[in-house]
């Protein structure tokens, strides 16, 4: 098969980095997992802290089977697929092979591209640049809205109205503005207790 065919089938993926660490954000905070960061993003948030992931051409595609073998070698049987925007790629093969080995699959996405893969958990973080697809919002287990300014609370509510009743709702301060936005988030959640706060605890712990 050609490189394009392999990529379209998800047999190779442009991985920026892989590492074993603790989840720092959202519902699974503090849990050990193997992280796979896929290169390529069409959303491009100005405050993104991994802008080097945006250009997929900088991250040559590698064998998905090799990725799976590395993930399976670690004690925690959980893999977090992040980016970039991982839904720019076909993730069916990756998820199926991981789950066949008893490894749980967690997705972190903006929800802006069609869904692929089979997921034990979907964390959807909607972005203004390219809005999430409504069908992706409906299947999210967790909605995590990044708060950079006061108007983002309205954006959070717009998306919260589209998720299922079972979806957990999180507000997370953008790191460079967390000191400014934290008091506003705390006050907002106290007034709207359906929301929880998510902190980037891995940055406090100084781990990947």
RODO-2510 file (C-alpha; in nm, 4 decimals, decimal comma):
residues 208
     n   res          X          Y          Z
     1     x     0,0000     0,0000     0,0000
     2     x     0,1034     0,3587    -0,0534
     3     x     0,1751     0,5909     0,2373
     4     x    -0,1535     0,7689     0,1729
     5     x    -0,3465     0,4393     0,1833
     6     x    -0,1736     0,3359     0,5064
     7     x    -0,2550     0,6733     0,6616
     8     x    -0,6178     0,6613     0,5463
     9     x    -0,6585     0,3209     0,7101
    10     x    -0,4875     0,4323     1,0289
    11     x    -0,2032     0,1830     0,9905
    12     x     0,0463     0,4660     1,0252
    13     x     0,0013     0,7911     1,2193
    14     x     0,2038     1,1151     1,2446
    15     x     0,2895     1,0955     1,6131
    16     x     0,4575     1,3978     1,7686
    17     x     0,5376     1,2301     2,0997
    18     x     0,4534     0,9401     2,3282
    19     x     0,5084     0,9302     2,7027
    20     x     0,3926     0,7615     3,0217
    21     x     0,2630     1,0013     3,2871
    22     x    -0,0379     1,1027     3,4955
    23     x    -0,3475     1,2647     3,3502
    24     x    -0,3389     1,6226     3,4696
    25     x    -0,6834     1,7489     3,3721
    26     x    -1,0537     1,6730     3,3985
    27     x    -1,2332     1,3672     3,5318
    28     x    -0,9344     1,1293     3,5207
    29     x    -0,6915     1,3657     3,6946
    30     x    -0,4203     1,1782     3,8807
    31     x    -0,4546     0,8497     3,6899
    32     x    -0,1550     0,6912     3,5162
    33     x    -0,1830     0,6546     3,1394
    34     x     0,0196     0,6291     2,8210
    35     x    -0,0151     0,9460     2,6131
    36     x    -0,0032     0,9483     2,2335
    37     x     0,0084     1,2983     2,0852
    38     x    -0,0777     1,2974     1,7159
    39     x     0,0568     1,5759     1,4966
    40     x    -0,1651     1,7928     1,2811
    41     x    -0,4301     2,0448     1,3839
    42     x    -0,6703     2,2577     1,1827
    43     x    -0,8118     2,4421     1,4858
    44     x    -0,5093     2,6468     1,5937
    45     x    -0,5955     2,8081     1,9278
    46     x    -0,3686     3,1081     1,9927
    47     x    -0,3063     2,9968     2,3525
    48     x    -0,2189     2,6355     2,2649
    49     x     0,0829     2,5158     2,4635
    50     x     0,1847     2,2564     2,2011
    51     x     0,1846     2,4640     1,8829
    52     x     0,4662     2,2427     1,7564
    53     x     0,2021     1,9729     1,7082
    54     x     0,0079     2,1723     1,4477
    55     x     0,2110     2,0881     1,1368
    56     x     0,1776     1,7165     1,0686
    57     x     0,4589     1,7336     0,8128
    58     x     0,7032     1,7876     1,0997
    59     x     0,6060     1,4508     1,2461
    60     x     0,6680     1,1643     1,0034
    61     x     0,4048     0,8910     1,0166
    62     x     0,5113     0,5756     1,2002
    63     x     0,3695     0,2250     1,2298
    64     x     0,0552     0,2092     1,4435
    65     x     0,1494    -0,1453     1,5445
    66     x     0,4733    -0,0140     1,6943
    67     x     0,2795     0,2508     1,8863
    68     x     0,0484    -0,0181     2,0237
    69     x     0,3396    -0,2353     2,1356
    70     x     0,4955     0,0524     2,3287
    71     x     0,1656     0,1445     2,4914
    72     x     0,1053    -0,2140     2,5981
    73     x     0,4448    -0,2342     2,7710
    74     x     0,3446     0,0024     3,0541
    75     x     0,1652    -0,0951     3,3780
    76     x    -0,1394     0,1292     3,3354
    77     x    -0,3800    -0,0185     3,0830
    78     x    -0,5103     0,3169     2,9644
    79     x    -0,4116     0,5213     2,6610
    80     x    -0,4943     0,8889     2,6068
    81     x    -0,5024     1,0003     2,2434
    82     x    -0,4469     1,3730     2,2116
    83     x    -0,3020     1,6236     1,9685
    84     x    -0,3039     1,8347     1,7702
    85     x    -0,6491     1,7271     1,6647
    86     x    -0,6526     1,3456     1,6614
    87     x    -0,9868     1,3192     1,4805
    88     x    -0,8147     1,4424     1,1657
    89     x    -0,7142     1,0754     1,1288
    90     x    -0,8749     0,7334     1,1138
    91     x    -0,8347     0,5962     1,4671
    92     x    -1,0381     0,2763     1,4235
    93     x    -0,7425     0,0406     1,3928
    94     x    -0,5517     0,1968     1,6829
    95     x    -0,8499     0,1756     1,9187
    96     x    -0,9549    -0,1749     1,8165
    97     x    -0,6067    -0,3171     1,8665
    98     x    -0,5594    -0,1454     2,2029
    99     x    -0,8983    -0,2624     2,3297
   100     x    -0,8262    -0,6158     2,2094
   101     x    -0,5347    -0,6078     2,4536
   102     x    -0,7541    -0,4914     2,7399
   103     x    -0,6344    -0,1316     2,7207
   104     x    -0,8885     0,1464     2,7725
   105     x    -0,8956     0,4239     2,5142
   106     x    -0,9489     0,7883     2,6104
   107     x    -0,9844     1,0660     2,3531
   108     x    -0,9106     1,4365     2,3931
   109     x    -1,0591     1,6332     2,1038
   110     x    -1,2124     1,9610     1,9976
   111     x    -1,4857     1,7562     1,8312
   112     x    -1,4504     1,9550     1,5097
   113     x    -1,3949     1,6535     1,2800
   114     x    -1,6032     1,3372     1,2238
   115     x    -1,5662     1,0703     1,4899
   116     x    -1,3553     0,7597     1,4389
   117     x    -1,2312     0,5011     1,6868
   118     x    -1,3973     0,3173     1,9734
   119     x    -1,3704     0,5020     2,3039
   120     x    -1,4062     0,4241     2,6713
   121     x    -1,4073     0,7977     2,7402
   122     x    -1,4344     1,1112     2,5288
   123     x    -1,3236     1,4477     2,6642
   124     x    -1,4467     1,7159     2,4254
   125     x    -1,3028     2,0649     2,4555
   126     x    -1,4905     2,2952     2,2148
   127     x    -1,3010     2,5734     2,0432
   128     x    -1,4252     2,8991     1,8893
   129     x    -1,2147     2,8681     1,5726
   130     x    -1,3934     2,5574     1,4432
   131     x    -1,7076     2,4600     1,6312
   132     x    -1,7612     2,0997     1,7399
   133     x    -1,9937     1,8713     1,5457
   134     x    -2,3212     1,8296     1,7356
   135     x    -2,3104     1,4495     1,7110
   136     x    -1,9689     1,4516     1,8826
   137     x    -2,1035     1,6649     2,1664
   138     x    -2,3843     1,4169     2,2266
   139     x    -2,1465     1,1259     2,2912
   140     x    -1,8910     1,3101     2,5052
   141     x    -1,8417     1,1841     2,8596
   142     x    -1,6791     1,5100     2,9580
   143     x    -1,7120     1,8664     2,8309
   144     x    -1,4067     2,0741     2,9187
   145     x    -1,4275     2,4423     2,8299
   146     x    -1,1141     2,6554     2,8455
   147     x    -1,1777     2,9954     3,0038
   148     x    -0,9621     3,2821     2,8799
   149     x    -1,2063     3,5698     2,9363
   150     x    -1,5509     3,6358     3,0821
   151     x    -1,7324     3,5801     2,7514
   152     x    -1,6171     3,2165     2,7547
   153     x    -1,8776     3,1378     3,0195
   154     x    -2,1458     3,2017     2,7564
   155     x    -1,9568     2,9752     2,5149
   156     x    -1,9506     2,7073     2,7837
   157     x    -2,3270     2,7230     2,8289
   158     x    -2,3904     2,7074     2,4533
   159     x    -2,2017     2,3786     2,4356
   160     x    -2,3387     2,2435     2,7641
   161     x    -2,6877     2,2700     2,6143
   162     x    -2,5860     2,0214     2,3422
   163     x    -2,4323     1,7388     2,5467
   164     x    -2,6128     1,4485     2,7113
   165     x    -2,7437     1,4705     3,0665
   166     x    -2,4753     1,2242     3,1755
   167     x    -2,1892     1,4386     3,0448
   168     x    -1,9669     1,5908     3,3137
   169     x    -1,9087     1,9645     3,2810
   170     x    -1,5710     2,1269     3,3502
   171     x    -1,4355     2,4805     3,3345
   172     x    -1,0592     2,5113     3,3062
   173     x    -0,8576     2,8337     3,3264
   174     x    -0,6189     2,8897     3,0374
   175     x    -0,2766     2,8538     3,1964
   176     x    -0,1319     3,1943     3,1093
   177     x    -0,4409     3,3626     3,2584
   178     x    -0,5201     3,1244     3,5432
   179     x    -0,4465     3,3750     3,8214
   180     x    -0,6839     3,6282     3,6666
   181     x    -0,9600     3,3858     3,5684
   182     x    -0,9538     3,1519     3,8691
   183     x    -1,1634     3,3755     4,0997
   184     x    -1,4220     3,4234     3,8236
   185     x    -1,4418     3,0483     3,7581
   186     x    -1,4798     2,9720     4,1286
   187     x    -1,7590     3,2251     4,1613
   188     x    -1,9308     3,0998     3,8460
   189     x    -1,9288     2,7390     3,9638
   190     x    -2,0616     2,8364     4,3047
   191     x    -2,3511     3,0063     4,1267
   192     x    -2,3851     2,7251     3,8685
   193     x    -2,2976     2,4024     4,0510
   194     x    -2,3576     2,1761     3,7525
   195     x    -2,0011     2,2761     3,6583
   196     x    -1,6754     2,1499     3,8110
   197     x    -1,3290     2,3026     3,7911
   198     x    -1,0428     2,1399     3,6028
   199     x    -0,6855     2,2478     3,6707
   200     x    -0,3748     2,1626     3,4742
   201     x    -0,2310     1,9800     3,7718
   202     x     0,0533     1,8293     3,5679
   203     x     0,1989     2,1798     3,5361
   204     x     0,1912     2,2226     3,9138
   205     x     0,3557     1,8780     3,9460
   206     x     0,6044     1,9640     3,6691
   207     x     0,5423     1,6424     3,4782
   208     x     0,4579     1,5964     3,1066
***
